[in-house]
């Protein structure tokens, strides 16, 4: 089926003007919702710890820790902004897959966009694609994945973050395939940690690994060409009943960011 290739081609070929206006508008609301979540979560205990960590171990001043005057390297900016934005569990989610797309994807997109001084259209395009890839893979993993104990925000979300960064870096299809391979071998995050600081850490780590995966691929780092559909690939390992058709259904016409829910309360009800 060449599932990995088809998703990589979709990311490479889709441009701002291909995305319907109502989808673009929803993406703007999602960014605003995410900003509210991160500003609200800045004083959470998990946020305090991760900020102190980044102050001590972060690198170049490339991207901003939102809500502070701190700048750090791209990977750590994605990590800390992902953690903070998911700390209160007020950020958006997709009801069927329980994926918190913005927390896993947007910090990666914004870190690259800030460093490379990219425009709003670039950010919105990358964000829409990132969410779409995340949720499509979540649907393909089926409910078995989540029920088994995997945190789909972290596992599927990594691929979304990778896709978003890959779009901003203007990677070609083969390089995006490599980026997905690098991403897939890092996929992790389990629900046993819910109720602790490690739940938002899962979202931040997904975003961080998206930056690492795409930038390594850009430099020529290699990986599997069929990370999703391979015999020992992502779907074979992470679920009992993968649904590849759900991943591809409506690809390019249905954008799943339109199905994100915004929370009046910090619960996925």
Buried (B, 14 or more C-beta within 10 A) or exposed (E): EEBBBBBBBBBBEBEBEEBEEEBBEBBEEBBEBBBBBBEBBBEBEBBBEBBEBBBEEBEEEBBBBBBBEBBBBBBBBBBBBBBBBBBBBBBBBBEBBBBBBBBBBBBBBBBBBBBEEBEEEBBBBBBBBBBBBBBBBBBBBBBBBBEEEBBBBBBBBBBBBBBBBBBBBEBEBEBBBBBBBBBBBBBBBBBEBEEEBBBBBBBBBBBBBBBBBBBBBBEEBEBBBBBBBBEEBBBEEBBEEBBBEBBBEEBEEEBBBBBBEBBEEEEEE
